[in-house]
């Protein structure tokens, strides 16, 4: 179990290195994306070494139809909650001009690139994160220690998403983001467990990323 925990924490270590070396400023989107290698390669090596079938035991694609109506409903709720919170509070809590500058500086997302990056984020990046956090981290760890299986992947998922943006906002929106991300991760884990497939939580994640990229588009345009 120690090896599994180390692999779950590895992306955060890489993000720490990236931030310490300021690789996103030096190398652009490539420097920012380096940690994503650790969401895929080490888990695949681990699964191969342990005889774990990625499609059979992690993605569980044979069960892809399970819980799709519930996932669509939860995804729709996530969109409404995200957009509702943003439009109600953004003018009070956010420095939108600074956020636009940071989005371009750290993520190489501008008005001219957002429509290219949006589909990649919505479809591919969400699947990569679901593979790692729900299928690999949660799916394997929860079988060995249930409370840790629910807690650790949710914490790492939350920290991964706030490490790049924590300095963009004041304490209140930061706290809202932390709570929302943690609850979102817990919901995705529960859906994965009940559906016994990556497809249902991935669908919810897609809806969430649609909401996020929709806000990014309104900011940039």
Buried (B, 14 or more C-beta within 10 A) or exposed (E): EEEBBEBBBBBBEBBEEBBEEEBBEEBBEEBBBBBBEBBBEBBBEBBEEEEBEBEEBBBBEEBBEBBBEBBBEBBEEBBEBBBEBBEEEBEEBBEEEEBBEBBBEBBBBEEEBBEEBBEEBBBEBBBEBBBBBBBBBBBBBBEEBEEBBBBBBBBBBBBBBBBBBEEBBEEEBBEBBBEBBBEBBBBBBBBBBEBEBBBBBBBBBBBBBBBBBBBBBEBBE
